[in-house]
Every structure is written in C-alpha cells, then in structure tokens.
Amino acid sequence: MLDDLVSTLQRLADVLQTQRTLGAALASIAEAATTSVPGCDAATIAISIAGRPATAAMTGTVALELDLVQYDVDDGPCLTSFRTADALRLDLYEQGDAFPHVSIAARRLGVRAVLSMPAIWGSETIATLNLYSRGGPFDESAETVAAVLATQVAIAVSRSPEFAAARAVVEQAQRETDDQSQIAMATGLLISSQDCTREQAEGLLRQAAADDAQTILQIAQRIIEQHDTTR
C-alpha cells in the first residue's frame, strides 16, 4: 500500500503543478482519494467560507447529497470534523444513532461508512476531506492515507489566491461588523450616562471625533475603555 500511496502522491504532485484554479486542484485530490484510500467509493472536499464548510469538489452526486444533508441539519461527520479538528471514522449502519439524518440518507443512497479528515493549516481547520464507502467501514490504513491527502488539501487551499481573496473579503466584513458593534455599544453608554436620545448620542460621537481629530470608532473605543475602568 505504501508504494501505491507514494506513486499516487507523485502523480498528484505533477497534476497540482499544472492546475490553474483551486477548484481543479481540489478535484484532483478528491479523485486521488477514490483510487488510493482503501474502500473509498466517493469523496468531497469542503472548504471554510466565513467559518462554515461548503463543498468545493466532489467525485459523485452521492457524496454531494450526503454533504448537503449535513449542511441542512447543521450536523454530521463532516461538520463535526470541521469543528473539532479531529478525524471521524464512522460505520453508519452500526453507529447511525450518532447522526440519524445522515444515516437515513446514507442507507437510501447505499452508503455504509464515512471518513471525515480535517485539513489544518497552522492552528485553523480550513477544509475537510470527506470520504464515503458503499462496501464497509473504513479501517486505520484508510485513515492514514486520508490524513496524507488532507495535508495536500491544506497546502492547495492555503496557496490559492482565490481563497486568500475570499478570506480577505470575509475578514474585512467581520472587522466592519465588529466596528459597528463597538460604536453601537458606545452609543448606548452615552444614552445611559448623558440621559439623551440615540440621535443626540450619535451627534456627541461625531462632535468628539471632530474635536479630537479622531475617527468615530476611536472615540467609541475610548468611551468603552473608560466605562470598563470605572466599573
């Protein structure tokens, strides 16, 4: 098995060098999983978008359907692996009670087992490799190979300009949300301490920002800090 894995990884490395998009690179890794992981009949790769996984590559509609069931109920092996950063190997026939919605869908689709492996970059789970088997439960050797492929997923995602751009947009949106939360908090503190209306409190923030040549956010942060130190 080791020789087969090495050969697969060598071919995969050659393929990844020629791929121009993240989607194509992930599709190649998913396909490699179906040929190199013992018992794997179908695979998906879900990447983190705004802190939640979304399927970015698949080798069959059965695998995609099982991913979508998990997204719909916000629970399942893929989501658990994503949230805990731990591998999850499950026999859905014998351990189906753990994720009943997924187990029911799997039986309908003829899938027996699932193996979800986190793709970790630094301290963050940035994707999961999700493998499905019709024949039986995955064994430890399957988990070993899946871990190697998950590392390739992490490398492909982390090097992708598309992913970096998407993350930058998400992070900027999160910063803007956080900034607005701080301004809203400072406005509430002014309403309480100055016994004024919201419009008057917002006017006080704008006036203080103009007087001190600072942004409204900086004034809001100063008000919050003062409030915290005087409590």
C-alpha positions in Angstrom: 0.0 0.0 0.0 2.9 2.4 0.8 4.3 2.0 -2.7 0.8 2.7 -4.2 0.4 5.8 -2.0 3.8 7.2 -3.0 3.0 6.6 -6.6 -0.4 8.4 -6.2 1.2 11.3 -4.4 3.9 11.7 -7.1 1.2 11.7 -9.8 -0.9 14.1 -7.8 2.0 16.5 -7.3 2.6 16.6 -11.0 -1.1 17.3 -11.6 -1.3 20.0 -9.0 1.6 21.8 -10.5 -0.4 22.3 -13.7 -3.7 23.3 -12.2 -4.5 27.0 -12.5 -7.6 27.1 -10.2 -8.3 25.9 -6.7 -11.3 24.0 -7.8 -9.3 22.0 -10.3 -6.6 21.2 -7.7 -9.2 20.0 -5.2 -11.0 17.9 -7.8 -7.7 16.2 -8.5 -7.2 15.4 -4.8 -10.7 14.1 -4.4 -10.2 11.9 -7.4 -6.9 10.6 -5.9 -8.8 9.7 -2.7 -11.1 7.4 -4.6 -8.2 5.5 -6.1 -5.7 5.5 -3.1 -7.9 5.2 0.0 -9.0 1.6 0.7 -12.7 1.3 0.4 -13.4 4.8 -0.8 -16.1 5.0 -3.4 -16.8 8.7 -3.5 -15.2 11.9 -2.0 -15.9 15.5 -1.4 -13.7 18.4 -0.2 -15.4 21.2 1.8 -13.5 24.4 2.3 -14.2 27.1 5.0 -16.2 30.0 3.8 -17.0 32.6 6.5 -16.3 30.0 9.2 -18.6 27.3 7.7 -17.8 24.5 5.3 -19.0 24.5 1.7 -18.4 21.7 -0.8 -15.8 22.8 -3.4 -15.0 19.4 -5.1 -16.7 16.1 -5.4 -16.3 12.8 -7.3 -20.0 11.9 -7.4 -23.5 13.2 -6.7 -24.0 10.6 -3.9 -21.1 12.3 -1.9 -22.5 15.7 -2.6 -26.0 14.7 -1.4 -24.6 13.5 1.9 -22.7 16.7 2.4 -25.9 18.7 1.7 -27.9 16.7 4.2 -25.3 17.7 6.8 -25.5 21.3 5.9 -29.3 21.3 6.0 -29.4 19.9 9.6 -26.2 21.7 10.7 -24.8 18.4 12.0 -22.9 15.4 10.7 -19.4 13.8 10.5 -18.1 16.5 8.1 -19.2 19.3 10.3 -18.0 17.6 13.5 -14.6 17.1 12.0 -14.5 20.7 10.8 -15.5 22.0 14.3 -13.3 19.7 16.4 -10.3 19.4 14.0 -10.4 15.6 14.6 -10.7 12.8 12.2 -14.1 11.0 12.4 -14.4 7.4 11.1 -18.0 6.1 11.3 -19.9 2.9 10.4 -23.3 4.4 9.6 -25.1 1.1 9.9 -23.8 0.3 13.4 -23.3 3.8 14.7 -26.1 5.6 12.9 -27.6 6.9 16.0 -24.8 9.5 16.3 -26.1 11.3 13.2 -29.6 9.9 12.4 -30.4 12.3 9.5 -27.1 11.4 7.8 -27.6 7.7 8.5 -31.1 7.6 6.9 -29.9 9.4 3.8 -26.8 7.1 3.6 -29.0 4.0 3.7 -31.2 5.4 1.0 -28.1 6.1 -1.2 -26.4 2.8 -0.4 -23.5 4.3 1.6 -22.2 2.3 4.5 -19.4 4.4 6.1 -17.9 7.8 6.2 -14.5 9.1 7.0 -14.0 12.9 7.5 -10.5 14.2 7.8 -9.7 17.9 8.7 -7.2 19.8 6.6 -5.4 22.0 9.0 -3.2 25.0 8.2 -1.4 26.4 11.3 -4.0 26.1 14.0 -7.0 26.5 11.8 -9.2 23.9 10.0 -9.5 25.3 6.5 -11.2 22.3 4.9 -12.3 18.7 5.3 -11.8 15.7 3.1 -14.9 13.6 3.3 -14.8 10.0 2.1 -17.8 7.6 1.6 -17.8 3.9 1.2 -20.5 1.5 0.0 -18.7 -1.7 0.9 -18.0 -1.4 4.6 -16.4 0.7 7.3 -13.0 2.3 6.8 -10.0 0.9 8.6 -6.9 2.5 10.1 -5.0 2.3 6.8 -7.7 4.3 5.1 -7.4 7.0 7.8 -3.6 7.1 7.4 -3.9 7.7 3.6 -6.7 10.2 4.1 -4.5 12.2 6.5 -1.8 12.5 3.9 -4.3 13.7 1.3 -5.8 16.1 3.7 -2.4 17.7 4.1 -2.3 18.2 0.3 -5.8 19.8 0.6 -4.4 22.2 3.2 -1.4 23.1 1.0 -3.6 23.7 -2.1 -6.1 25.9 -0.2 -3.5 27.9 1.6 -1.6 28.7 -1.6 -4.7 29.7 -3.6 -5.1 33.4 -4.5 -8.8 32.8 -4.8 -9.1 31.5 -1.2 -6.9 34.4 0.0 -9.1 36.9 -1.7 -12.3 35.4 -0.4 -10.9 35.3 3.1 -9.8 38.9 2.9 -13.4 39.9 2.0 -14.8 37.9 4.8 -12.3 39.3 7.3 -13.0 42.8 6.2 -16.7 42.3 6.6 -16.1 40.8 10.1 -14.0 43.8 11.1 -16.7 46.2 9.9 -19.3 44.3 11.9 -17.1 44.4 15.0 -16.5 48.2 14.5 -20.2 48.8 14.2 -20.8 46.8 17.3 -18.4 48.9 19.3 -19.9 52.1 18.0 -23.4 50.8 18.9 -22.1 49.9 22.4 -20.6 53.4 22.9 -23.8 55.0 21.7 -25.8 53.0 24.3 -23.4 54.0 27.1 -23.8 57.7 26.1 -27.6 57.4 26.1 -27.4 55.9 29.6 -24.8 58.3 31.1 -26.0 61.5 29.4 -29.7 60.8 29.5 -30.0 61.6 25.8 -31.7 60.2 22.7 -29.9 58.0 20.2 -29.7 60.8 17.7 -28.1 63.1 20.4 -25.6 60.4 21.4 -24.6 59.8 17.8 -24.1 63.6 17.5 -21.9 63.6 20.5 -19.7 60.9 19.0 -19.4 62.8 15.7 -18.6 66.0 17.6 -16.0 64.4 19.8 -14.3 62.8 16.7 -14.1 66.2 15.0 -12.8 68.0 18.1 -10.1 65.4 18.8 -9.2 64.7 15.1 -10.0 61.0 15.6 -12.4 58.6 14.0 -15.8 57.8 15.5 -14.6 54.3 16.1 -11.6 55.6 18.1 -13.9 57.7 20.2 -16.3 54.8 20.7 -13.4 52.6 21.9 -12.2 55.3 24.3 -15.7 55.5 25.8 -15.9 51.7 26.2 -12.4 51.6 27.8 -13.4 54.4 30.3 -16.6 52.6 31.1 -14.7 49.4 31.8 -12.1 51.0 34.1 -14.7 52.9 36.2 -17.0 49.9 36.8 
